[in-house]
Amino acid sequence: MKEDSFFETLQTQHAKQLPFVVYSRPINSSIKCWLQKDDVVHKTDSFTESGFVFSPFNLNEKSILFPKEACVFSEIDIETLEAEAIEPIAITENETDRIQHIQLVSKGIESIIEGELQKVVLSRCKTKKLKDSNPISIFKRLFNRYKNAMVYCWYHPKVGLWIGATPELLLKVEGKRLTTISLAGTQPYKRVSKPTWTHKEFEEQQIVTDYITKQIQPYTKQVNVSEVDTVRAGSLLHLKTRITSLIKEESDLKEIIEALHPTPAVSGFPKADAKAFILENENYKRDFYTGFLGELNLKQGRTRNTNRRNVENNAYAVVRTQSNFYVNLRCMQLADNTAHIYVGGGITKDSNPEKEWEETVNKTRTIGSVLD
């Protein structure tokens, strides 16, 4: 399918108010889309189906599913999309927002010092009016700019319209092989300088790594943890560790999802206490921000059967299923020509409230740079 017809089909789907998702995974020139044939809201809490899943921060609420059998699927391979040049909007912050976020962060630090929490991730929502709220145009600009992220546009007329460019993999399952990453710490990318990370940032990242390895231990074996690396996501840098393992025969995907989500990178630690603090103190509902989204139980294709006894009768065998879930960071919700931009940061005992505010400002500018 050519680029023009691919995106014309998406525009038509949106105009008809029918559900769709268009997305591209990191370091990948393939853009995929699922077009649901009706506007039924399909939900899942078992994660046994096949299709595309969009899950909220609070898994007490069911995830939205675009079932494979209810959708038309297509994809194109392309390096860069044709997108109109824009004058990015200036996102200005006001003193009231600054004071409120600093107070929230200060309360989080106080809770950590008192021993109630070890880390908590606190966020806010910035609202901005748009000149051009065409979601397909915004998706194209995101795709061209953020090659190291999972870029997506997700729409359901009865749920909402979300767009994002997230660098964080929650998990990837290929057959029995599980891959996940811990991602924490943030600083602006500077071309000429080598990044310097503070003790606070390394500590924050280590909390996430330790949490993930402990959480997957009952369900996996042969756990391997990589060295800490610096990765770039648009105009920001993060600390990253890759964790791989093999899923035990008796384990299932739902158990692993519930063990991992929400990670300390989006919630905090201890898990239940941090989540309770967020729900009580952030004063807004995250909905799908810091939830996760991606391909659920899709067959990879076929592979040659290496069992010589079966070669004559069955030269190829169907491979295992594959799931790829990304944490819904660097995202916004569009409604009534308005962008609701979600940003946050990890808080530890060494956090500086003013610097945490500045980090959210940098993140707001990053996602807002594609808005007109």
PLY file of the C-alpha trace (Angstrom):
ply
format ascii 1.0
element vertex 372
property float x
property float y
property float z
element edge 371
property int vertex1
property int vertex2
end_header
0.00 0.00 0.00
1.31 3.48 -0.88
1.72 6.26 1.69
-1.11 8.42 0.29
-3.73 5.67 0.27
-2.55 4.36 3.67
-3.17 7.71 5.38
-6.27 8.55 3.34
-7.79 5.35 4.71
-6.89 6.45 8.25
-8.42 9.89 7.69
-11.62 8.27 6.40
-11.74 5.96 9.42
-11.41 8.94 11.76
-14.02 10.96 9.85
-16.46 8.04 10.19
-15.72 7.97 13.94
-14.52 4.39 13.83
-11.72 3.04 16.07
-8.15 2.76 14.82
-4.54 2.69 15.91
-1.51 3.59 13.79
1.98 3.05 15.20
5.63 2.34 14.60
8.03 0.56 16.94
11.49 2.01 17.76
14.26 1.85 15.11
11.76 0.55 12.60
10.61 1.92 9.26
7.39 -0.09 9.31
4.15 1.74 10.14
1.21 -0.49 11.06
-2.47 0.20 11.54
-5.54 -1.60 12.82
-8.95 -0.39 11.65
-11.86 -1.72 13.69
-14.94 -2.43 11.56
-17.47 -1.10 14.12
-17.49 1.14 17.19
-18.02 -1.60 19.79
-15.85 -1.20 22.90
-14.06 -4.52 23.39
-12.35 -5.04 26.76
-10.01 -7.59 28.26
-8.56 -8.43 31.64
-7.24 -11.88 30.73
-4.81 -10.87 27.94
-5.46 -14.18 26.19
-6.92 -12.61 23.02
-5.07 -11.51 19.90
-5.00 -7.93 18.64
-3.94 -4.49 19.92
-4.39 -3.58 23.59
-4.56 -0.18 25.32
-4.37 -0.41 29.11
-4.91 2.22 31.83
-2.58 3.11 34.70
-5.01 1.49 37.12
-5.51 -2.13 36.05
-8.60 -2.33 38.26
-10.17 -0.85 35.14
-10.27 -3.14 32.10
-8.04 -2.66 29.08
-9.43 -1.71 25.66
-8.85 -4.30 22.94
-8.97 -4.00 19.17
-9.56 -7.71 18.45
-7.66 -9.10 15.48
-10.82 -10.70 14.06
-12.75 -7.40 14.24
-10.11 -5.33 12.45
-8.51 -4.74 9.07
-4.72 -4.65 9.31
-2.24 -2.96 6.98
1.31 -1.62 7.02
3.80 0.35 4.96
7.59 0.58 5.00
8.89 4.13 4.87
11.76 6.10 6.42
10.21 9.58 6.45
6.66 10.81 6.00
5.47 13.85 4.10
4.36 16.31 6.76
3.48 19.98 6.59
5.99 22.37 8.12
4.62 24.08 11.22
5.53 26.83 13.64
5.57 24.93 16.96
3.36 26.46 19.60
4.98 28.12 22.58
4.00 26.29 25.74
4.14 28.74 28.60
3.92 27.73 32.23
2.20 29.72 34.94
3.26 30.32 38.51
0.24 28.54 39.96
1.14 25.29 38.17
4.75 25.63 39.31
3.81 26.13 42.96
1.30 23.26 42.93
3.81 20.82 41.43
6.58 21.88 43.80
4.20 21.36 46.73
3.24 17.92 45.40
6.91 16.92 45.00
7.74 18.26 48.47
4.96 16.14 49.96
6.35 13.11 48.13
9.86 13.76 49.48
8.45 14.12 53.00
6.72 10.75 52.67
9.99 9.15 51.55
11.99 10.69 54.43
9.38 9.43 56.89
9.91 5.92 55.53
6.49 5.43 53.95
7.93 5.25 50.41
11.29 4.68 48.75
10.32 6.37 45.47
7.20 7.91 43.96
6.54 9.16 40.42
4.50 12.37 40.39
2.93 13.93 37.33
0.77 16.76 36.07
-1.37 17.55 33.04
-0.73 20.64 30.91
-3.59 21.87 28.70
-2.94 23.74 25.45
-5.28 24.98 22.70
-4.30 23.96 19.16
-4.54 25.58 15.74
-4.30 22.21 13.99
-5.70 19.25 15.91
-5.59 16.74 13.02
-4.25 13.62 14.78
-2.80 12.10 11.59
-0.70 15.22 10.94
0.60 15.14 14.51
1.43 11.44 14.20
3.45 12.10 11.02
5.52 14.78 12.76
6.14 12.50 15.73
7.20 9.64 13.44
9.70 11.84 11.60
11.19 13.20 14.82
11.27 10.30 17.29
12.91 7.28 15.68
13.94 5.80 19.05
10.39 5.65 20.35
7.16 3.74 19.89
5.12 6.42 18.09
1.35 5.98 17.98
-2.07 7.52 17.45
-4.96 5.61 19.08
-8.64 6.48 18.70
-11.94 5.11 19.86
-15.02 7.41 19.63
-16.37 6.09 22.93
-13.04 6.26 24.79
-10.89 9.07 23.40
-7.95 10.00 21.18
-4.39 9.55 22.41
-1.06 10.30 20.72
2.44 9.66 21.98
6.10 8.79 21.44
7.24 6.52 24.24
10.82 5.24 24.62
10.00 2.70 27.31
9.33 -0.99 26.66
7.23 -2.61 29.38
7.81 -6.10 28.03
8.34 -8.13 24.89
7.42 -11.80 24.74
8.62 -13.99 21.86
7.48 -17.51 22.57
8.94 -18.10 26.05
11.59 -15.37 25.90
10.80 -12.28 27.98
12.57 -8.96 27.51
11.97 -5.85 29.56
13.91 -2.70 30.38
14.30 -0.35 33.30
14.37 3.29 32.24
14.84 6.19 34.61
16.71 9.44 35.02
16.25 12.36 32.62
18.42 15.17 31.31
18.42 17.32 28.16
20.42 16.00 25.21
23.45 18.14 24.32
25.41 17.34 21.18
28.80 18.48 22.37
28.93 17.16 25.92
29.17 13.72 27.48
26.27 13.20 29.90
27.02 13.28 33.61
24.59 11.46 35.87
24.06 12.15 39.57
23.84 9.65 42.41
20.13 10.43 42.66
19.56 9.43 39.03
21.57 6.20 39.28
19.73 5.33 42.49
16.36 5.98 40.85
17.30 3.75 37.91
18.62 0.96 40.16
15.33 0.89 42.08
13.51 0.14 38.83
16.03 -2.56 37.80
15.90 -4.30 41.20
12.11 -4.17 41.20
11.77 -5.75 37.76
14.22 -8.59 38.44
12.47 -9.40 41.73
8.97 -9.23 40.24
9.66 -11.58 37.31
11.60 -14.11 39.39
8.59 -16.32 40.31
7.54 -16.56 36.66
10.85 -16.82 34.81
14.30 -18.41 34.89
17.78 -17.59 33.57
17.47 -13.87 34.32
20.20 -11.71 32.75
20.76 -8.01 33.54
22.80 -5.76 31.24
25.09 -2.88 32.16
23.52 0.56 32.59
23.58 2.56 29.35
22.60 6.08 28.28
19.92 6.28 25.59
18.42 9.20 23.73
14.70 9.82 23.26
14.17 12.92 21.15
15.73 15.85 23.00
16.11 13.90 26.26
18.55 11.32 27.66
17.73 8.45 30.03
19.49 5.63 31.87
18.56 2.18 30.58
19.12 -1.45 31.60
17.93 -4.45 29.57
16.62 -7.52 31.42
16.02 -10.86 29.66
14.73 -14.21 30.92
12.80 -17.35 29.98
9.16 -17.74 31.03
8.39 -20.87 33.03
5.95 -23.34 31.45
3.36 -22.84 34.19
3.36 -19.01 33.93
1.03 -16.93 31.77
1.11 -13.41 30.33
-1.45 -11.93 32.72
0.64 -12.92 35.76
3.70 -11.23 34.31
1.78 -8.06 33.40
0.33 -7.80 36.90
3.77 -8.42 38.41
5.40 -5.65 36.38
2.74 -2.96 35.94
2.96 -0.29 37.14
6.75 -0.29 37.40
8.62 2.07 39.76
9.46 4.11 36.64
5.82 5.29 36.43
4.49 4.68 39.94
7.13 4.19 42.61
8.17 1.74 45.31
6.77 -0.02 47.28
4.28 -0.57 44.49
0.96 -0.51 46.39
1.93 2.40 48.66
3.25 4.52 45.78
0.13 3.89 43.71
-2.10 4.83 46.67
-0.11 8.05 47.20
-0.54 8.98 43.52
-4.28 8.32 43.47
-4.74 10.37 46.65
-2.48 13.35 45.91
-2.16 14.04 42.18
-5.68 15.55 42.03
-6.40 14.37 38.49
-7.04 10.99 36.87
-4.21 9.59 34.75
-6.52 7.35 32.68
-4.21 5.82 30.05
-1.16 7.94 30.89
1.50 5.58 32.33
-0.63 2.62 31.27
0.67 0.51 28.39
-0.21 -0.34 24.80
0.86 -2.66 22.02
0.51 -5.89 20.09
-1.07 -8.78 21.97
-0.44 -12.44 21.14
0.26 -11.99 17.43
1.83 -14.81 15.42
5.29 -13.93 14.15
4.99 -15.97 10.96
6.51 -19.26 9.94
9.89 -20.87 10.43
11.53 -23.94 8.94
10.96 -27.06 11.02
14.36 -28.38 12.10
12.99 -31.74 13.19
14.20 -34.03 10.38
11.46 -36.58 10.98
8.84 -33.98 10.04
10.59 -32.29 7.12
8.86 -34.34 4.41
5.34 -33.81 5.73
5.71 -30.42 7.42
8.63 -28.39 6.16
7.45 -25.29 8.03
5.92 -24.88 11.47
3.94 -21.92 12.86
6.03 -20.00 15.31
5.13 -18.81 18.70
3.10 -15.71 19.42
4.63 -12.35 20.14
3.52 -9.49 22.37
5.09 -6.01 22.56
3.89 -3.57 25.21
5.17 -0.02 25.68
4.60 2.21 28.69
2.41 5.16 27.69
4.82 8.02 28.36
5.41 11.28 26.42
1.76 11.30 25.47
-1.23 13.56 25.16
-4.97 13.28 24.81
-6.72 15.39 22.16
-10.26 16.67 22.67
-12.11 19.75 21.36
-9.02 21.26 19.67
-7.14 20.98 22.94
-4.06 18.93 23.84
-3.87 17.53 27.36
-0.13 16.85 27.76
0.95 14.46 30.54
4.41 14.72 32.14
6.01 13.51 35.35
9.22 12.51 37.10
10.60 10.08 39.63
11.00 11.41 43.19
13.52 10.05 45.71
14.86 11.40 49.00
17.55 13.37 47.09
15.10 15.10 44.74
15.05 18.87 44.41
11.47 20.15 43.95
12.48 23.05 41.71
14.57 20.79 39.46
11.72 18.27 39.28
9.46 21.08 38.06
12.06 22.01 35.41
12.20 18.37 34.27
8.45 18.35 33.61
8.80 21.63 31.70
11.46 20.06 29.46
9.24 17.04 28.83
6.27 19.27 28.01
8.33 21.14 25.43
9.55 17.87 23.93
6.06 16.54 23.14
4.70 20.01 22.41
7.29 20.66 19.69
5.09 18.79 17.17
1.97 20.83 17.92
0.72 23.81 15.93
0 1
1 2
2 3
3 4
4 5
5 6
6 7
7 8
8 9
9 10
10 11
11 12
12 13
13 14
14 15
15 16
16 17
17 18
18 19
19 20
20 21
21 22
22 23
23 24
24 25
25 26
26 27
27 28
28 29
29 30
30 31
31 32
32 33
33 34
34 35
35 36
36 37
37 38
38 39
39 40
40 41
41 42
42 43
43 44
44 45
45 46
46 47
47 48
48 49
49 50
50 51
51 52
52 53
53 54
54 55
55 56
56 57
57 58
58 59
59 60
60 61
61 62
62 63
63 64
64 65
65 66
66 67
67 68
68 69
69 70
70 71
71 72
72 73
73 74
74 75
75 76
76 77
77 78
78 79
79 80
80 81
81 82
82 83
83 84
84 85
85 86
86 87
87 88
88 89
89 90
90 91
91 92
92 93
93 94
94 95
95 96
96 97
97 98
98 99
99 100
100 101
101 102
102 103
103 104
104 105
105 106
106 107
107 108
108 109
109 110
110 111
111 112
112 113
113 114
114 115
115 116
116 117
117 118
118 119
119 120
120 121
121 122
122 123
123 124
124 125
125 126
126 127
127 128
128 129
129 130
130 131
131 132
132 133
133 134
134 135
135 136
136 137
137 138
138 139
139 140
140 141
141 142
142 143
143 144
144 145
145 146
146 147
147 148
148 149
149 150
150 151
151 152
152 153
153 154
154 155
155 156
156 157
157 158
158 159
159 160
160 161
161 162
162 163
163 164
164 165
165 166
166 167
167 168
168 169
169 170
170 171
171 172
172 173
173 174
174 175
175 176
176 177
177 178
178 179
179 180
180 181
181 182
182 183
183 184
184 185
185 186
186 187
187 188
188 189
189 190
190 191
191 192
192 193
193 194
194 195
195 196
196 197
197 198
198 199
199 200
200 201
201 202
202 203
203 204
204 205
205 206
206 207
207 208
208 209
209 210
210 211
211 212
212 213
213 214
214 215
215 216
216 217
217 218
218 219
219 220
220 221
221 222
222 223
223 224
224 225
225 226
226 227
227 228
228 229
229 230
230 231
231 232
232 233
233 234
234 235
235 236
236 237
237 238
238 239
239 240
240 241
241 242
242 243
243 244
244 245
245 246
246 247
247 248
248 249
249 250
250 251
251 252
252 253
253 254
254 255
255 256
256 257
257 258
258 259
259 260
260 261
261 262
262 263
263 264
264 265
265 266
266 267
267 268
268 269
269 270
270 271
271 272
272 273
273 274
274 275
275 276
276 277
277 278
278 279
279 280
280 281
281 282
282 283
283 284
284 285
285 286
286 287
287 288
288 289
289 290
290 291
291 292
292 293
293 294
294 295
295 296
296 297
297 298
298 299
299 300
300 301
301 302
302 303
303 304
304 305
305 306
306 307
307 308
308 309
309 310
310 311
311 312
312 313
313 314
314 315
315 316
316 317
317 318
318 319
319 320
320 321
321 322
322 323
323 324
324 325
325 326
326 327
327 328
328 329
329 330
330 331
331 332
332 333
333 334
334 335
335 336
336 337
337 338
338 339
339 340
340 341
341 342
342 343
343 344
344 345
345 346
346 347
347 348
348 349
349 350
350 351
351 352
352 353
353 354
354 355
355 356
356 357
357 358
358 359
359 360
360 361
361 362
362 363
363 364
364 365
365 366
366 367
367 368
368 369
369 370
370 371
